[in-house]
């Protein structure tokens, strides 16, 4: 049984990881501002490619690393990578408007991806292992705090921009990460997780059922990133919003991600996770359709719709992780890392793919319409995943 200090550190790590993760998208308008970094949409999208590559690699390697050097050391490595990312980001401020800034930004996002890929799977595994009797709720709570951090990041950017130094956010993140690393280093942070125990009659390798969860994670990554990385740009281009209004829309998105995770963790007794898992993709289909159709509408409509999109995204990633760990006990220690890796594939498709399309004249509103197709794919997979899980439970009885 984990101590209260261990649970607090795990949850705080989720909060700080959320702040760190959204530092770059929250400063998106600064990176593309001609008076600041002056990046094109293509460069802005490409900035996230190293993050995707390193996040996928470290997510897939995390379980193996944990077996060799312990989960705690994997977490500490992830925190150290996040600290390095924030320090390099601060360094780029000395090269604003200079061609040297872009390569440094690529290094920073690569380090951020490594930090994310190492810490998030371990944190999800800790959350479930520390509270095995309420694993779904524990994972939802952890990810709610991660979502709270992502909601706070654009608020902090707006505050620091008002104070005249936007880079106050990476400095703040560095301080929080260092304190967290020191606290985690003093705790045992041990967790019993399932290792590769084969089911009767099952061959070695990845079970075929895992690909349902992987496919869902890819589509979810596309849907979340369309909102998380491109909402500010859509607000300014389609809704005619100011920079402050665009930041408010991004804050609304991540705030509702947090509210939704807390809400669905609290009402799990009368609204089962499987039901939530099936309903939320339908909410996303509706929000993408609205975003695509509300061009030239008042910015307030954009804030409302992106907030609703946050509710639609809220519980999906933590639930696909916890449902996957429950459905695949023979590889539960690797499920979180695998799901996060495929989530990052979707993240990369939306983060990088949108920029060149926009630079070649495709309207963001049209791309939001196509994102509804990805949400529809999630809706279909959600029924397949929960049906498989229900069949397994009935067999177990």
Helices and strands as residue ranges (DSSP letters): H 4-21, H 23-26, H 28-32, H 41-46, H 49-69, H 71-92, G 93-95, H 100-130, G 132-134, H 135-163, H 168-185, H 210-228, H 231-238, H 243-266, H 273-293, H 299-313, H 316-327, G 329-331, H 332-359, H 364-396
